[in-house]
Amino acid sequence: MKPGVRVCVPSAAVLGLFCRGCLSRWRSWPGRSFSSTSREMSRWNSQDTSPPSPQENVRVLITGGLGQLGVGLAQMLRKQYGRDNVILSDIKKPPPHVYANGPFVYADVLDYKHLRELIVNNRVTWLVHYSALLSAVGEANVALARKINITGLHNVLDLALENCLRLFVPSTIGAFGPSSPRDPAPDLCVQRPRTIYGVSKVHGELMGEYLHHKYGLDFRCLRYPGVISSNTPPGGGTTDYAVQIFHDALSTGHHECYLRPDTRLPMMHISDCHRATVEFMQAPECQLSLRTYNIAAMSFTPEEVAQEIRKHLPHLKVTYNPDTVRQTIADSWPVRFDDTNARRDWGWAPAFGLEELVSDMLRSIRDKRTSEGLPVS
Ligand SMILES: NC(=O)c1ccc[n+]([C@@H]2O[C@H](COP(=O)([O-])OP(=O)(O)OC[C@H]3O[C@@H](n4cnc5c(N)ncnc54)[C@H](O)[C@@H]3O)[C@@H](O)[C@H]2O)c1
């Protein structure tokens, strides 16, 4: 057992069968007027006295699953819970390889009734809520970001409560602002973000924790750093440069960076991000002293990542042309995360540092370009 990890006795709630007190308490939740169908559904659940094993019981729905993070997470979860027990959903058409690799359904998080139908018909037990407009895209379309990130989240929270789901909603370094401690940012501190993305994420953290404390919702939230992946493109965040620089290094050999060379931000390899999510979802409830945790792996500046890439590709040229919107956002974010609580409570530990990340990204992108017949610089 990892040091500091508390021992606890598994209960039905711990095994994800239903959340503590949820069945008796959700009816008093004033947020949504429930139909008789949902009431019958819940009664049926509470009378089910022969629950299947936790392995059999886990049925995951991932919203916004066709972005940077969803497909890889589905892959990891399918290895553990079976291909058909992990359903990807989005409002976009899936590429052929995604469609061929497991269940995919259309789901708009703004359509509450359809989302409920999917959850009920598929006997979903875990919901991973990935739909969102990210920081830079959100600032360019505040009304849409508010709708997807806040109204969509409310739909998901209500459905999770109504159906006793274990709910995972990621938060971000963007949930902090200029008045937060930046080096490091602890789990609990002042959070006054200045983007609609950050505001919506703080709202999500607080609503989820409120529903957990008041109604027993099994809400779980990790604040992800900027996530770096080779196979899936980033979705319009402020840390996107840290993916693009690898593609540019291997194609043209030149990257123009929209941040200043000394802008330090917390980052993480995508496989660490997926593993953290799965481990956190599997952690017994009694090990969680918090419902929202920071997770950290490394922090670097554009110049530092460029230097590390130059160890493999000495010709890489980086020029800097700071974009006012993204630079202002980055300047208000933490430069480092304190993830002591995640390490202590559920044993979080990253596998990738900067050196490993750079080697892996260059190897993967080089292999991909070669297999597609593209030149490699
Ligand atoms: N990628 C990162 O670096 C990072 C860092 C911190 C937190 N996060 C969080 O992780 C989650 C996933 O991030 P990502 O990078 O995969 O995002 P992404 O932008 O790449 O993907 C988001 C997905 O949501 C979908 N979507 C948009 N509107 C929708 C709607 N109405 N209904 C259903 N789906 C809709 C989009 O089609 C898209 O596929 C987000 O909540 C994000 O805030 C990501």
The ligand as an SDF file (V2000), in Angstrom:
LIG
                    3D

 44 48  0  0  0  0  0  0  0  0999 V2000
   -6.9270   19.7020  -22.6690 N   0  0  0  0  0  0  0  0  0  0  0  0
   -6.4500   20.3530  -21.6150 C   0  0  0  0  0  0  0  0  0  0  0  0
   -5.2770   20.7730  -21.6080 O   0  0  0  0  0  0  0  0  0  0  0  0
   -7.3030   20.5670  -20.4100 C   0  0  0  0  0  0  0  0  0  0  0  0
   -6.7510   21.1660  -19.2680 C   0  0  0  0  0  0  0  0  0  0  0  0
   -7.5800   21.3790  -18.1700 C   0  0  0  0  0  0  0  0  0  0  0  0
   -8.8970   20.9800  -18.1880 C   0  0  0  0  0  0  0  0  0  0  0  0
   -9.4070   20.4010  -19.3180 N   0  0  0  0  0  0  0  0  0  0  0  0
  -10.8200   20.0180  -19.3220 C   0  0  0  0  0  0  0  0  0  0  0  0
  -10.9730   18.6880  -19.7890 O   0  0  0  0  0  0  0  0  0  0  0  0
  -12.1720   18.5740  -20.5550 C   0  0  0  0  0  0  0  0  0  0  0  0
  -11.8510   17.9720  -21.9110 C   0  0  0  0  0  0  0  0  0  0  0  0
  -10.9150   18.8160  -22.5340 O   0  0  0  0  0  0  0  0  0  0  0  0
  -10.5210   18.6540  -24.0670 P   0  0  0  0  0  0  0  0  0  0  0  0
   -9.1690   19.2450  -24.2030 O   0  0  0  0  0  0  0  0  0  0  0  0
  -10.7750   17.2820  -24.5500 O   0  0  0  0  0  0  0  0  0  0  0  0
  -11.5570   19.6760  -24.7240 O   0  0  0  0  0  0  0  0  0  0  0  0
  -11.8630   19.8740  -26.2910 P   0  0  0  0  0  0  0  0  0  0  0  0
  -12.1860   21.3140  -26.4950 O   0  0  0  0  0  0  0  0  0  0  0  0
  -10.7730   19.2730  -27.1020 O   0  0  0  0  0  0  0  0  0  0  0  0
  -13.1910   18.9900  -26.4690 O   0  0  0  0  0  0  0  0  0  0  0  0
  -14.4180   19.3850  -25.9390 C   0  0  0  0  0  0  0  0  0  0  0  0
  -15.5010   18.6280  -26.6910 C   0  0  0  0  0  0  0  0  0  0  0  0
  -16.7780   19.1110  -26.2450 O   0  0  0  0  0  0  0  0  0  0  0  0
  -17.6510   19.0150  -27.3410 C   0  0  0  0  0  0  0  0  0  0  0  0
  -18.8360   19.8670  -27.1670 N   0  0  0  0  0  0  0  0  0  0  0  0
  -18.9750   21.1760  -27.4170 C   0  0  0  0  0  0  0  0  0  0  0  0
  -20.2430   21.5650  -27.2100 N   0  0  0  0  0  0  0  0  0  0  0  0
  -20.9180   20.4590  -26.8050 C   0  0  0  0  0  0  0  0  0  0  0  0
  -22.2630   20.2120  -26.4630 C   0  0  0  0  0  0  0  0  0  0  0  0
  -23.1930   21.1780  -26.4900 N   0  0  0  0  0  0  0  0  0  0  0  0
  -22.6110   18.9510  -26.0950 N   0  0  0  0  0  0  0  0  0  0  0  0
  -21.6870   17.9590  -26.0730 C   0  0  0  0  0  0  0  0  0  0  0  0
  -20.4130   18.1380  -26.4200 N   0  0  0  0  0  0  0  0  0  0  0  0
  -20.0250   19.3720  -26.7790 C   0  0  0  0  0  0  0  0  0  0  0  0
  -16.8180   19.4550  -28.5370 C   0  0  0  0  0  0  0  0  0  0  0  0
  -17.3960   18.9710  -29.7400 O   0  0  0  0  0  0  0  0  0  0  0  0
  -15.4700   18.8360  -28.2150 C   0  0  0  0  0  0  0  0  0  0  0  0
  -15.2830   17.6080  -28.8690 O   0  0  0  0  0  0  0  0  0  0  0  0
  -12.7720   19.9790  -20.6120 C   0  0  0  0  0  0  0  0  0  0  0  0
  -13.7910   20.0880  -19.6470 O   0  0  0  0  0  0  0  0  0  0  0  0
  -11.6360   20.8820  -20.2560 C   0  0  0  0  0  0  0  0  0  0  0  0
  -12.0720   22.0460  -19.6020 O   0  0  0  0  0  0  0  0  0  0  0  0
   -8.6430   20.1800  -20.4280 C   0  0  0  0  0  0  0  0  0  0  0  0
  1  2  1  0
  2  3  2  0
  2  4  1  0
  4  5  1  0
  4 44  2  0
  5  6  2  0
  6  7  1  0
  7  8  2  0
  8  9  1  0
  8 44  1  0
  9 10  1  0
  9 42  1  0
 10 11  1  0
 11 12  1  0
 11 40  1  0
 12 13  1  0
 13 14  1  0
 14 15  2  0
 14 16  1  0
 14 17  1  0
 17 18  1  0
 18 19  2  0
 18 20  1  0
 18 21  1  0
 21 22  1  0
 22 23  1  0
 23 24  1  0
 23 38  1  0
 24 25  1  0
 25 26  1  0
 25 36  1  0
 26 27  1  0
 26 35  1  0
 27 28  2  0
 28 29  1  0
 29 30  1  0
 29 35  2  0
 30 31  1  0
 30 32  2  0
 32 33  1  0
 33 34  2  0
 34 35  1  0
 36 37  1  0
 36 38  1  0
 38 39  1  0
 40 41  1  0
 40 42  1  0
 42 43  1  0
M  CHG  2   8   1  16  -1
M  END
$$$$
